[in-house]
Amino acid sequence: MIDATGPRIAAPQTGRDPALWKAAQKIEGAFLSEMLKSAGFGEARQSFGGGPGEAQFASFLRDTQVAGMVEAGGIGLAENIYRSLLVSTDAG
């Protein structure tokens, strides 16, 4: 079980470009969503499942989980993406 009260990774820093940070978090969220989907998170159970409705709404559950993960600091991917976006906008 993961301790949700643990230290947060990639807490927003002062002076950070909010638009680039939000974009980096969206990219991390998309990555995490695909990873959870590949891992089978949210798939309907074989027995006593929720039927067709459960399968249709699985992506909503996954996206909500991912939003919470990213808000809590994610896996640190957003920080690296942010730095890459910052460098690419400074170079342009």
mmCIF file as gemmi writes it, N, C-alpha and C atoms, coordinates in Angstrom:
data_model
loop_
_atom_site.group_PDB
_atom_site.id
_atom_site.type_symbol
_atom_site.label_atom_id
_atom_site.label_alt_id
_atom_site.label_comp_id
_atom_site.label_asym_id
_atom_site.label_entity_id
_atom_site.label_seq_id
_atom_site.pdbx_PDB_ins_code
_atom_site.Cartn_x
_atom_site.Cartn_y
_atom_site.Cartn_z
_atom_site.occupancy
_atom_site.B_iso_or_equiv
_atom_site.pdbx_formal_charge
_atom_site.auth_seq_id
_atom_site.auth_asym_id
_atom_site.pdbx_PDB_model_num
ATOM 1 N N . MET Axp A 1 ? 0.826 -1.171 0 1 0 ? 1 A 1
ATOM 2 C CA . MET Axp A 1 ? 0 0 0 1 0 ? 1 A 1
ATOM 3 C C . MET Axp A 1 ? 0.873 1.238 0 1 0 ? 1 A 1
ATOM 4 N N . ILE Axp A 2 ? 0.52 2.22 -0.774 1 0 ? 2 A 1
ATOM 5 C CA . ILE Axp A 2 ? 1.297 3.448 -0.89 1 0 ? 2 A 1
ATOM 6 C C . ILE Axp A 2 ? 0.839 4.436 0.168 1 0 ? 2 A 1
ATOM 7 N N . ASP Axp A 3 ? 1.788 5.053 0.831 1 0 ? 3 A 1
ATOM 8 C CA . ASP Axp A 3 ? 1.471 6.061 1.841 1 0 ? 3 A 1
ATOM 9 C C . ASP Axp A 3 ? 1.262 7.395 1.153 1 0 ? 3 A 1
ATOM 10 N N . ALA Axp A 4 ? 0.025 7.853 1.109 1 0 ? 4 A 1
ATOM 11 C CA . ALA Axp A 4 ? -0.317 9.105 0.43 1 0 ? 4 A 1
ATOM 12 C C . ALA Axp A 4 ? 0.103 10.322 1.221 1 0 ? 4 A 1
ATOM 13 N N . THR Axp A 5 ? 0.549 10.136 2.455 1 0 ? 5 A 1
ATOM 14 C CA . THR Axp A 5 ? 0.945 11.274 3.272 1 0 ? 5 A 1
ATOM 15 C C . THR Axp A 5 ? 2.45 11.507 3.23 1 0 ? 5 A 1
ATOM 16 N N . GLY Axp A 6 ? 3.146 10.76 2.423 1 0 ? 6 A 1
ATOM 17 C CA . GLY Axp A 6 ? 4.598 10.876 2.335 1 0 ? 6 A 1
ATOM 18 C C . GLY Axp A 6 ? 5.033 12.166 1.668 1 0 ? 6 A 1
ATOM 19 N N . PRO Axp A 7 ? 6.342 12.34 1.507 1 0 ? 7 A 1
ATOM 20 C CA . PRO Axp A 7 ? 6.855 13.564 0.906 1 0 ? 7 A 1
ATOM 21 C C . PRO Axp A 7 ? 6.396 13.717 -0.539 1 0 ? 7 A 1
ATOM 22 N N . ARG Axp A 8 ? 6.195 14.931 -0.928 1 0 ? 8 A 1
ATOM 23 C CA . ARG Axp A 8 ? 5.743 15.205 -2.295 1 0 ? 8 A 1
ATOM 24 C C . ARG Axp A 8 ? 6.94 15.517 -3.173 1 0 ? 8 A 1
ATOM 25 N N . ILE Axp A 9 ? 6.884 14.98 -4.375 1 0 ? 9 A 1
ATOM 26 C CA . ILE Axp A 9 ? 7.963 15.175 -5.342 1 0 ? 9 A 1
ATOM 27 C C . ILE Axp A 9 ? 7.563 16.307 -6.278 1 0 ? 9 A 1
ATOM 28 N N . ALA Axp A 10 ? 8.521 17.051 -6.727 1 0 ? 10 A 1
ATOM 29 C CA . ALA Axp A 10 ? 8.307 18.092 -7.747 1 0 ? 10 A 1
ATOM 30 C C . ALA Axp A 10 ? 7.265 19.121 -7.321 1 0 ? 10 A 1
ATOM 31 N N . ALA Axp A 11 ? 7.369 19.58 -6.087 1 0 ? 11 A 1
ATOM 32 C CA . ALA Axp A 11 ? 6.467 20.635 -5.636 1 0 ? 11 A 1
ATOM 33 C C . ALA Axp A 11 ? 6.747 21.896 -6.459 1 0 ? 11 A 1
ATOM 34 N N . PRO Axp A 12 ? 5.702 22.619 -6.828 1 0 ? 12 A 1
ATOM 35 C CA . PRO Axp A 12 ? 5.915 23.818 -7.638 1 0 ? 12 A 1
ATOM 36 C C . PRO Axp A 12 ? 6.863 24.797 -6.966 1 0 ? 12 A 1
ATOM 37 N N . GLN Axp A 13 ? 7.764 25.319 -7.756 1 0 ? 13 A 1
ATOM 38 C CA . GLN Axp A 13 ? 8.734 26.273 -7.26 1 0 ? 13 A 1
ATOM 39 C C . GLN Axp A 13 ? 8.271 27.684 -7.622 1 0 ? 13 A 1
ATOM 40 N N . THR Axp A 14 ? 8.72 28.637 -6.835 1 0 ? 14 A 1
ATOM 41 C CA . THR Axp A 14 ? 8.401 30.019 -7.171 1 0 ? 14 A 1
ATOM 42 C C . THR Axp A 14 ? 9.209 30.417 -8.394 1 0 ? 14 A 1
ATOM 43 N N . GLY Axp A 15 ? 8.634 31.243 -9.217 1 0 ? 15 A 1
ATOM 44 C CA . GLY Axp A 15 ? 9.311 31.673 -10.43 1 0 ? 15 A 1
ATOM 45 C C . GLY Axp A 15 ? 9.146 30.729 -11.602 1 0 ? 15 A 1
ATOM 46 N N . ARG Axp A 16 ? 8.398 29.68 -11.427 1 0 ? 16 A 1
ATOM 47 C CA . ARG Axp A 16 ? 8.173 28.705 -12.492 1 0 ? 16 A 1
ATOM 48 C C . ARG Axp A 16 ? 7.117 29.235 -13.447 1 0 ? 16 A 1
ATOM 49 N N . ASP Axp A 17 ? 7.314 29.015 -14.741 1 0 ? 17 A 1
ATOM 50 C CA . ASP Axp A 17 ? 6.34 29.427 -15.75 1 0 ? 17 A 1
ATOM 51 C C . ASP Axp A 17 ? 5.103 28.54 -15.614 1 0 ? 17 A 1
ATOM 52 N N . PRO Axp A 18 ? 3.946 29.132 -15.209 1 0 ? 18 A 1
ATOM 53 C CA . PRO Axp A 18 ? 2.768 28.302 -14.948 1 0 ? 18 A 1
ATOM 54 C C . PRO Axp A 18 ? 2.244 27.56 -16.176 1 0 ? 18 A 1
ATOM 55 N N . ALA Axp A 19 ? 2.317 28.165 -17.339 1 0 ? 19 A 1
ATOM 56 C CA . ALA Axp A 19 ? 1.82 27.51 -18.557 1 0 ? 19 A 1
ATOM 57 C C . ALA Axp A 19 ? 2.675 26.293 -18.911 1 0 ? 19 A 1
ATOM 58 N N . LEU Axp A 20 ? 3.996 26.435 -18.807 1 0 ? 20 A 1
ATOM 59 C CA . LEU Axp A 20 ? 4.882 25.306 -19.109 1 0 ? 20 A 1
ATOM 60 C C . LEU Axp A 20 ? 4.743 24.204 -18.062 1 0 ? 20 A 1
ATOM 61 N N . TRP Axp A 21 ? 4.578 24.6 -16.803 1 0 ? 21 A 1
ATOM 62 C CA . TRP Axp A 21 ? 4.418 23.6 -15.747 1 0 ? 21 A 1
ATOM 63 C C . TRP Axp A 21 ? 3.134 22.805 -15.949 1 0 ? 21 A 1
ATOM 64 N N . LYS Axp A 22 ? 2.047 23.49 -16.297 1 0 ? 22 A 1
ATOM 65 C CA . LYS Axp A 22 ? 0.773 22.816 -16.534 1 0 ? 22 A 1
ATOM 66 C C . LYS Axp A 22 ? 0.889 21.859 -17.726 1 0 ? 22 A 1
ATOM 67 N N . ALA Axp A 23 ? 1.586 22.294 -18.781 1 0 ? 23 A 1
ATOM 68 C CA . ALA Axp A 23 ? 1.79 21.431 -19.945 1 0 ? 23 A 1
ATOM 69 C C . ALA Axp A 23 ? 2.609 20.193 -19.567 1 0 ? 23 A 1
ATOM 70 N N . ALA Axp A 24 ? 3.638 20.384 -18.76 1 0 ? 24 A 1
ATOM 71 C CA . ALA Axp A 24 ? 4.474 19.259 -18.323 1 0 ? 24 A 1
ATOM 72 C C . ALA Axp A 24 ? 3.656 18.274 -17.489 1 0 ? 24 A 1
ATOM 73 N N . GLN Axp A 25 ? 2.791 18.793 -16.626 1 0 ? 25 A 1
ATOM 74 C CA . GLN Axp A 25 ? 1.939 17.921 -15.82 1 0 ? 25 A 1
ATOM 75 C C . GLN Axp A 25 ? 0.934 17.166 -16.688 1 0 ? 25 A 1
ATOM 76 N N . LYS Axp A 26 ? 0.414 17.807 -17.73 1 0 ? 26 A 1
ATOM 77 C CA . LYS Axp A 26 ? -0.517 17.126 -18.636 1 0 ? 26 A 1
ATOM 78 C C . LYS Axp A 26 ? 0.174 15.975 -19.355 1 0 ? 26 A 1
ATOM 79 N N . ILE Axp A 27 ? 1.406 16.204 -19.781 1 0 ? 27 A 1
ATOM 80 C CA . ILE Axp A 27 ? 2.155 15.16 -20.475 1 0 ? 27 A 1
ATOM 81 C C . ILE Axp A 27 ? 2.439 14.001 -19.517 1 0 ? 27 A 1
ATOM 82 N N . GLU Axp A 28 ? 2.846 14.316 -18.281 1 0 ? 28 A 1
ATOM 83 C CA . GLU Axp A 28 ? 3.071 13.257 -17.297 1 0 ? 28 A 1
ATOM 84 C C . GLU Axp A 28 ? 1.772 12.497 -17.036 1 0 ? 28 A 1
ATOM 85 N N . GLY Axp A 29 ? 0.663 13.206 -16.952 1 0 ? 29 A 1
ATOM 86 C CA . GLY Axp A 29 ? -0.628 12.566 -16.732 1 0 ? 29 A 1
ATOM 87 C C . GLY Axp A 29 ? -1.001 11.627 -17.862 1 0 ? 29 A 1
ATOM 88 N N . ALA Axp A 30 ? -0.766 12.059 -19.088 1 0 ? 30 A 1
ATOM 89 C CA . ALA Axp A 30 ? -1.063 11.2 -20.242 1 0 ? 30 A 1
ATOM 90 C C . ALA Axp A 30 ? -0.204 9.938 -20.207 1 0 ? 30 A 1
ATOM 91 N N . PHE Axp A 31 ? 1.063 10.102 -19.855 1 0 ? 31 A 1
ATOM 92 C CA . PHE Axp A 31 ? 1.969 8.956 -19.748 1 0 ? 31 A 1
ATOM 93 C C . PHE Axp A 31 ? 1.486 7.982 -18.671 1 0 ? 31 A 1
ATOM 94 N N . LEU Axp A 32 ? 1.167 8.516 -17.484 1 0 ? 32 A 1
ATOM 95 C CA . LEU Axp A 32 ? 0.707 7.665 -16.387 1 0 ? 32 A 1
ATOM 96 C C . LEU Axp A 32 ? -0.601 6.96 -16.733 1 0 ? 32 A 1
ATOM 97 N N . SER Axp A 33 ? -1.496 7.66 -17.414 1 0 ? 33 A 1
ATOM 98 C CA . SER Axp A 33 ? -2.768 7.064 -17.808 1 0 ? 33 A 1
ATOM 99 C C . SER Axp A 33 ? -2.547 5.877 -18.739 1 0 ? 33 A 1
ATOM 100 N N . GLU Axp A 34 ? -1.669 6.032 -19.688 1 0 ? 34 A 1
ATOM 101 C CA . GLU Axp A 34 ? -1.37 4.929 -20.609 1 0 ? 34 A 1
ATOM 102 C C . GLU Axp A 34 ? -0.702 3.76 -19.885 1 0 ? 34 A 1
ATOM 103 N N . MET Axp A 35 ? 0.172 4.067 -18.929 1 0 ? 35 A 1
ATOM 104 C CA . MET Axp A 35 ? 0.834 3.002 -18.18 1 0 ? 35 A 1
ATOM 105 C C . MET Axp A 35 ? -0.174 2.231 -17.323 1 0 ? 35 A 1
ATOM 106 N N . LEU Axp A 36 ? -1.085 2.957 -16.676 1 0 ? 36 A 1
ATOM 107 C CA . LEU Axp A 36 ? -2.107 2.276 -15.875 1 0 ? 36 A 1
ATOM 108 C C . LEU Axp A 36 ? -3.043 1.46 -16.758 1 0 ? 36 A 1
ATOM 109 N N . LYS Axp A 37 ? -3.356 1.984 -17.931 1 0 ? 37 A 1
ATOM 110 C CA . LYS Axp A 37 ? -4.217 1.258 -18.867 1 0 ? 37 A 1
ATOM 111 C C . LYS Axp A 37 ? -3.53 -0.038 -19.307 1 0 ? 37 A 1
ATOM 112 N N . SER Axp A 38 ? -2.251 0.048 -19.621 1 0 ? 38 A 1
ATOM 113 C CA . SER Axp A 38 ? -1.497 -1.139 -20.04 1 0 ? 38 A 1
ATOM 114 C C . SER Axp A 38 ? -1.389 -2.161 -18.916 1 0 ? 38 A 1
ATOM 115 N N . ALA Axp A 39 ? -1.359 -1.667 -17.689 1 0 ? 39 A 1
ATOM 116 C CA . ALA Axp A 39 ? -1.262 -2.556 -16.528 1 0 ? 39 A 1
ATOM 117 C C . ALA Axp A 39 ? -2.605 -3.188 -16.179 1 0 ? 39 A 1
ATOM 118 N N . GLY Axp A 40 ? -3.662 -2.737 -16.838 1 0 ? 40 A 1
ATOM 119 C CA . GLY Axp A 40 ? -4.97 -3.328 -16.599 1 0 ? 40 A 1
ATOM 120 C C . GLY Axp A 40 ? -5.772 -2.629 -15.521 1 0 ? 40 A 1
ATOM 121 N N . PHE Axp A 41 ? -5.314 -1.462 -15.059 1 0 ? 41 A 1
ATOM 122 C CA . PHE Axp A 41 ? -6.049 -0.74 -14.018 1 0 ? 41 A 1
ATOM 123 C C . PHE Axp A 41 ? -7.4 -0.282 -14.559 1 0 ? 41 A 1
ATOM 124 N N . GLY Axp A 42 ? -8.451 -0.611 -13.854 1 0 ? 42 A 1
ATOM 125 C CA . GLY Axp A 42 ? -9.79 -0.183 -14.251 1 0 ? 42 A 1
ATOM 126 C C . GLY Axp A 42 ? -10.51 -1.149 -15.176 1 0 ? 42 A 1
ATOM 127 N N . GLU Axp A 43 ? -9.874 -2.258 -15.541 1 0 ? 43 A 1
ATOM 128 C CA . GLU Axp A 43 ? -10.55 -3.236 -16.394 1 0 ? 43 A 1
ATOM 129 C C . GLU Axp A 43 ? -11.632 -3.96 -15.604 1 0 ? 43 A 1
ATOM 130 N N . ALA Axp A 44 ? -12.673 -4.339 -16.291 1 0 ? 44 A 1
ATOM 131 C CA . ALA Axp A 44 ? -13.785 -5.044 -15.641 1 0 ? 44 A 1
ATOM 132 C C . ALA Axp A 44 ? -13.311 -6.414 -15.143 1 0 ? 44 A 1
ATOM 133 N N . ARG Axp A 45 ? -13.808 -6.787 -13.991 1 0 ? 45 A 1
ATOM 134 C CA . ARG Axp A 45 ? -13.477 -8.102 -13.434 1 0 ? 45 A 1
ATOM 135 C C . ARG Axp A 45 ? -14.248 -9.172 -14.206 1 0 ? 45 A 1
ATOM 136 N N . GLN Axp A 46 ? -13.724 -10.379 -14.194 1 0 ? 46 A 1
ATOM 137 C CA . GLN Axp A 46 ? -14.352 -11.485 -14.911 1 0 ? 46 A 1
ATOM 138 C C . GLN Axp A 46 ? -15.622 -11.959 -14.216 1 0 ? 46 A 1
ATOM 139 N N . SER Axp A 47 ? -15.595 -11.972 -12.885 1 0 ? 47 A 1
ATOM 140 C CA . SER Axp A 47 ? -16.778 -12.426 -12.152 1 0 ? 47 A 1
ATOM 141 C C . SER Axp A 47 ? -17.304 -11.29 -11.285 1 0 ? 47 A 1
ATOM 142 N N . PHE Axp A 48 ? -18.593 -11.189 -11.229 1 0 ? 48 A 1
ATOM 143 C CA . PHE Axp A 48 ? -19.267 -10.161 -10.443 1 0 ? 48 A 1
ATOM 144 C C . PHE Axp A 48 ? -18.82 -8.757 -10.82 1 0 ? 48 A 1
ATOM 145 N N . GLY Axp A 49 ? -18.559 -8.545 -12.082 1 0 ? 49 A 1
ATOM 146 C CA . GLY Axp A 49 ? -18.159 -7.227 -12.561 1 0 ? 49 A 1
ATOM 147 C C . GLY Axp A 49 ? -19.351 -6.302 -12.697 1 0 ? 49 A 1
ATOM 148 N N . GLY Axp A 50 ? -19.096 -5.077 -13.075 1 0 ? 50 A 1
ATOM 149 C CA . GLY Axp A 50 ? -20.137 -4.075 -13.19 1 0 ? 50 A 1
ATOM 150 C C . GLY Axp A 50 ? -20.806 -4.039 -14.545 1 0 ? 50 A 1
ATOM 151 N N . GLY Axp A 51 ? -20.494 -4.968 -15.413 1 0 ? 51 A 1
ATOM 152 C CA . GLY Axp A 51 ? -21.121 -5.022 -16.719 1 0 ? 51 A 1
ATOM 153 C C . GLY Axp A 51 ? -20.549 -4.001 -17.685 1 0 ? 51 A 1
ATOM 154 N N . PRO Axp A 52 ? -21.297 -3.695 -18.757 1 0 ? 52 A 1
ATOM 155 C CA . PRO Axp A 52 ? -20.803 -2.777 -19.775 1 0 ? 52 A 1
ATOM 156 C C . PRO Axp A 52 ? -20.525 -1.377 -19.234 1 0 ? 52 A 1
ATOM 157 N N . GLY Axp A 53 ? -21.281 -0.952 -18.242 1 0 ? 53 A 1
ATOM 158 C CA . GLY Axp A 53 ? -21.074 0.381 -17.668 1 0 ? 53 A 1
ATOM 159 C C . GLY Axp A 53 ? -19.711 0.53 -17.031 1 0 ? 53 A 1
ATOM 160 N N . GLU Axp A 54 ? -19.26 -0.522 -16.382 1 0 ? 54 A 1
ATOM 161 C CA . GLU Axp A 54 ? -17.951 -0.48 -15.729 1 0 ? 54 A 1
ATOM 162 C C . GLU Axp A 54 ? -16.847 -0.277 -16.771 1 0 ? 54 A 1
ATOM 163 N N . ALA Axp A 55 ? -16.936 -0.981 -17.872 1 0 ? 55 A 1
ATOM 164 C CA . ALA Axp A 55 ? -15.928 -0.843 -18.927 1 0 ? 55 A 1
ATOM 165 C C . ALA Axp A 55 ? -15.966 0.549 -19.554 1 0 ? 55 A 1
ATOM 166 N N . GLN Axp A 56 ? -17.168 1.097 -19.714 1 0 ? 56 A 1
ATOM 167 C CA . GLN Axp A 56 ? -17.293 2.414 -20.346 1 0 ? 56 A 1
ATOM 168 C C . GLN Axp A 56 ? -16.733 3.537 -19.476 1 0 ? 56 A 1
ATOM 169 N N . PHE Axp A 57 ? -16.823 3.378 -18.16 1 0 ? 57 A 1
ATOM 170 C CA . PHE Axp A 57 ? -16.388 4.441 -17.261 1 0 ? 57 A 1
ATOM 171 C C . PHE Axp A 57 ? -15.007 4.207 -16.661 1 0 ? 57 A 1
ATOM 172 N N . ALA Axp A 58 ? -14.331 3.155 -17.069 1 0 ? 58 A 1
ATOM 173 C CA . ALA Axp A 58 ? -13.008 2.843 -16.533 1 0 ? 58 A 1
ATOM 174 C C . ALA Axp A 58 ? -12.02 3.969 -16.797 1 0 ? 58 A 1
ATOM 175 N N . SER Axp A 59 ? -12.115 4.609 -17.955 1 0 ? 59 A 1
ATOM 176 C CA . SER Axp A 59 ? -11.174 5.688 -18.269 1 0 ? 59 A 1
ATOM 177 C C . SER Axp A 59 ? -11.37 6.882 -17.343 1 0 ? 59 A 1
ATOM 178 N N . PHE Axp A 60 ? -12.607 7.135 -16.913 1 0 ? 60 A 1
ATOM 179 C CA . PHE Axp A 60 ? -12.853 8.236 -15.978 1 0 ? 60 A 1
ATOM 180 C C . PHE Axp A 60 ? -12.184 7.964 -14.635 1 0 ? 60 A 1
ATOM 181 N N . LEU Axp A 61 ? -12.299 6.733 -14.168 1 0 ? 61 A 1
ATOM 182 C CA . LEU Axp A 61 ? -11.656 6.35 -12.917 1 0 ? 61 A 1
ATOM 183 C C . LEU Axp A 61 ? -10.141 6.49 -13.036 1 0 ? 61 A 1
ATOM 184 N N . ARG Axp A 62 ? -9.605 5.989 -14.129 1 0 ? 62 A 1
ATOM 185 C CA . ARG Axp A 62 ? -8.16 6.056 -14.359 1 0 ? 62 A 1
ATOM 186 C C . ARG Axp A 62 ? -7.691 7.505 -14.426 1 0 ? 62 A 1
ATOM 187 N N . ASP Axp A 63 ? -8.413 8.362 -15.148 1 0 ? 63 A 1
ATOM 188 C CA . ASP Axp A 63 ? -8.022 9.766 -15.27 1 0 ? 63 A 1
ATOM 189 C C . ASP Axp A 63 ? -8.084 10.497 -13.937 1 0 ? 63 A 1
ATOM 190 N N . THR Axp A 64 ? -9.052 10.147 -13.097 1 0 ? 64 A 1
ATOM 191 C CA . THR Axp A 64 ? -9.161 10.751 -11.774 1 0 ? 64 A 1
ATOM 192 C C . THR Axp A 64 ? -7.993 10.308 -10.891 1 0 ? 64 A 1
ATOM 193 N N . GLN Axp A 65 ? -7.65 9.034 -10.97 1 0 ? 65 A 1
ATOM 194 C CA . GLN Axp A 65 ? -6.497 8.527 -10.222 1 0 ? 65 A 1
ATOM 195 C C . GLN Axp A 65 ? -5.219 9.233 -10.665 1 0 ? 65 A 1
ATOM 196 N N . VAL Axp A 66 ? -5.057 9.368 -11.967 1 0 ? 66 A 1
ATOM 197 C CA . VAL Axp A 66 ? -3.863 10.009 -12.525 1 0 ? 66 A 1
ATOM 198 C C . VAL Axp A 66 ? -3.791 11.473 -12.093 1 0 ? 66 A 1
ATOM 199 N N . ALA Axp A 67 ? -4.917 12.179 -12.116 1 0 ? 67 A 1
ATOM 200 C CA . ALA Axp A 67 ? -4.927 13.58 -11.695 1 0 ? 67 A 1
ATOM 201 C C . ALA Axp A 67 ? -4.454 13.706 -10.252 1 0 ? 67 A 1
ATOM 202 N N . GLY Axp A 68 ? -4.891 12.806 -9.398 1 0 ? 68 A 1
ATOM 203 C CA . GLY Axp A 68 ? -4.437 12.813 -8.011 1 0 ? 68 A 1
ATOM 204 C C . GLY Axp A 68 ? -2.96 12.502 -7.887 1 0 ? 68 A 1
ATOM 205 N N . MET Axp A 69 ? -2.49 11.574 -8.699 1 0 ? 69 A 1
ATOM 206 C CA . MET Axp A 69 ? -1.073 11.227 -8.676 1 0 ? 69 A 1
ATOM 207 C C . MET Axp A 69 ? -0.207 12.401 -9.104 1 0 ? 69 A 1
ATOM 208 N N . VAL Axp A 70 ? -0.604 13.055 -10.18 1 0 ? 70 A 1
ATOM 209 C CA . VAL Axp A 70 ? 0.165 14.192 -10.694 1 0 ? 70 A 1
ATOM 210 C C . VAL Axp A 70 ? 0.137 15.339 -9.69 1 0 ? 70 A 1
ATOM 211 N N . GLU Axp A 71 ? -1.024 15.593 -9.104 1 0 ? 71 A 1
ATOM 212 C CA . GLU Axp A 71 ? -1.162 16.665 -8.107 1 0 ? 71 A 1
ATOM 213 C C . GLU Axp A 71 ? -0.266 16.406 -6.894 1 0 ? 71 A 1
ATOM 214 N N . ALA Axp A 72 ? -0.1 15.132 -6.542 1 0 ? 72 A 1
ATOM 215 C CA . ALA Axp A 72 ? 0.733 14.758 -5.398 1 0 ? 72 A 1
ATOM 216 C C . ALA Axp A 72 ? 2.223 14.723 -5.744 1 0 ? 72 A 1
ATOM 217 N N . GLY Axp A 73 ? 2.566 15.003 -6.975 1 0 ? 73 A 1
ATOM 218 C CA . GLY Axp A 73 ? 3.969 15.02 -7.369 1 0 ? 73 A 1
ATOM 219 C C . GLY Axp A 73 ? 4.312 14.001 -8.429 1 0 ? 73 A 1
ATOM 220 N N . GLY Axp A 74 ? 3.398 13.102 -8.725 1 0 ? 74 A 1
ATOM 221 C CA . GLY Axp A 74 ? 3.613 12.129 -9.791 1 0 ? 74 A 1
ATOM 222 C C . GLY Axp A 74 ? 4.85 11.288 -9.573 1 0 ? 74 A 1
ATOM 223 N N . ILE Axp A 75 ? 5.535 11.007 -10.652 1 0 ? 75 A 1
ATOM 224 C CA . ILE Axp A 75 ? 6.756 10.201 -10.587 1 0 ? 75 A 1
ATOM 225 C C . ILE Axp A 75 ? 7.987 11.049 -10.889 1 0 ? 75 A 1
ATOM 226 N N . GLY Axp A 76 ? 7.797 12.364 -10.927 1 0 ? 76 A 1
ATOM 227 C CA . GLY Axp A 76 ? 8.905 13.266 -11.186 1 0 ? 76 A 1
ATOM 228 C C . GLY Axp A 76 ? 9.141 13.531 -12.659 1 0 ? 76 A 1
ATOM 229 N N . LEU Axp A 77 ? 8.336 12.938 -13.502 1 0 ? 77 A 1
ATOM 230 C CA . LEU Axp A 77 ? 8.496 13.121 -14.943 1 0 ? 77 A 1
ATOM 231 C C . LEU Axp A 77 ? 8.188 14.554 -15.364 1 0 ? 77 A 1
ATOM 232 N N . ALA Axp A 78 ? 7.203 15.178 -14.722 1 0 ? 78 A 1
ATOM 233 C CA . ALA Axp A 78 ? 6.816 16.548 -15.084 1 0 ? 78 A 1
ATOM 234 C C . ALA Axp A 78 ? 7.982 17.507 -14.915 1 0 ? 78 A 1
ATOM 235 N N . GLU Axp A 79 ? 8.78 17.299 -13.898 1 0 ? 79 A 1
ATOM 236 C CA . GLU Axp A 79 ? 9.931 18.184 -13.666 1 0 ? 79 A 1
ATOM 237 C C . GLU Axp A 79 ? 10.911 18.12 -14.831 1 0 ? 79 A 1
ATOM 238 N N . ASN Axp A 80 ? 11.21 16.915 -15.301 1 0 ? 80 A 1
ATOM 239 C CA . ASN Axp A 80 ? 12.127 16.764 -16.431 1 0 ? 80 A 1
ATOM 240 C C . ASN Axp A 80 ? 11.528 17.324 -17.713 1 0 ? 80 A 1
ATOM 241 N N . ILE Axp A 81 ? 10.245 17.092 -17.905 1 0 ? 81 A 1
ATOM 242 C CA . ILE Axp A 81 ? 9.571 17.629 -19.086 1 0 ? 81 A 1
ATOM 243 C C . ILE Axp A 81 ? 9.57 19.147 -19.031 1 0 ? 81 A 1
ATOM 244 N N . TYR Axp A 82 ? 9.298 19.707 -17.848 1 0 ? 82 A 1
ATOM 245 C CA . TYR Axp A 82 ? 9.299 21.162 -17.679 1 0 ? 82 A 1
ATOM 246 C C . TYR Axp A 82 ? 10.654 21.745 -18.062 1 0 ? 82 A 1
ATOM 247 N N . ARG Axp A 83 ? 11.712 21.137 -17.572 1 0 ? 83 A 1
ATOM 248 C CA . ARG Axp A 83 ? 13.062 21.635 -17.895 1 0 ? 83 A 1
ATOM 249 C C . ARG Axp A 83 ? 13.33 21.572 -19.393 1 0 ? 83 A 1
ATOM 250 N N . SER Axp A 84 ? 12.886 20.498 -20.037 1 0 ? 84 A 1
ATOM 251 C CA . SER Axp A 84 ? 13.061 20.378 -21.491 1 0 ? 84 A 1
ATOM 252 C C . SER Axp A 84 ? 12.261 21.446 -22.226 1 0 ? 84 A 1
ATOM 253 N N . LEU Axp A 85 ? 11.028 21.674 -21.776 1 0 ? 85 A 1
ATOM 254 C CA . LEU Axp A 85 ? 10.205 22.717 -22.417 1 0 ? 85 A 1
ATOM 255 C C . LEU Axp A 85 ? 10.813 24.089 -22.191 1 0 ? 85 A 1
ATOM 256 N N . LEU Axp A 86 ? 11.361 24.322 -21.022 1 0 ? 86 A 1
ATOM 257 C CA . LEU Axp A 86 ? 11.965 25.612 -20.702 1 0 ? 86 A 1
ATOM 258 C C . LEU Axp A 86 ? 13.178 25.867 -21.59 1 0 ? 86 A 1
ATOM 259 N N . VAL Axp A 87 ? 13.99 24.843 -21.773 1 0 ? 87 A 1
ATOM 260 C CA . VAL Axp A 87 ? 15.168 24.974 -22.63 1 0 ? 87 A 1
ATOM 261 C C . VAL Axp A 87 ? 14.746 25.204 -24.07 1 0 ? 87 A 1
ATOM 262 N N . SER Axp A 88 ? 13.728 24.475 -24.538 1 0 ? 88 A 1
ATOM 263 C CA . SER Axp A 88 ? 13.321 24.618 -25.934 1 0 ? 88 A 1
ATOM 264 C C . SER Axp A 88 ? 12.664 25.977 -26.199 1 0 ? 88 A 1
ATOM 265 N N . THR Axp A 89 ? 11.98 26.564 -25.209 1 0 ? 89 A 1
ATOM 266 C CA . THR Axp A 89 ? 11.382 27.888 -25.425 1 0 ? 89 A 1
ATOM 267 C C . THR Axp A 89 ? 12.437 28.979 -25.319 1 0 ? 89 A 1
ATOM 268 N N . ASP Axp A 90 ? 13.475 28.76 -24.512 1 0 ? 90 A 1
ATOM 269 C CA . ASP Axp A 90 ? 14.552 29.731 -24.398 1 0 ? 90 A 1
ATOM 270 C C . ASP Axp A 90 ? 15.425 29.737 -25.665 1 0 ? 90 A 1
ATOM 271 N N . ALA Axp A 91 ? 15.556 28.567 -26.289 1 0 ? 91 A 1
ATOM 272 C CA . ALA Axp A 91 ? 16.385 28.456 -27.49 1 0 ? 91 A 1
ATOM 273 C C . ALA Axp A 91 ? 15.69 29.069 -28.705 1 0 ? 91 A 1
ATOM 274 N N . GLY Axp A 92 ? 14.346 29.115 -28.679 1 0 ? 92 A 1
ATOM 275 C CA . GLY Axp A 92 ? 13.569 29.579 -29.822 1 0 ? 92 A 1
ATOM 276 C C . GLY Axp A 92 ? 13.452 31.018 -29.846 1 0 ? 92 A 1
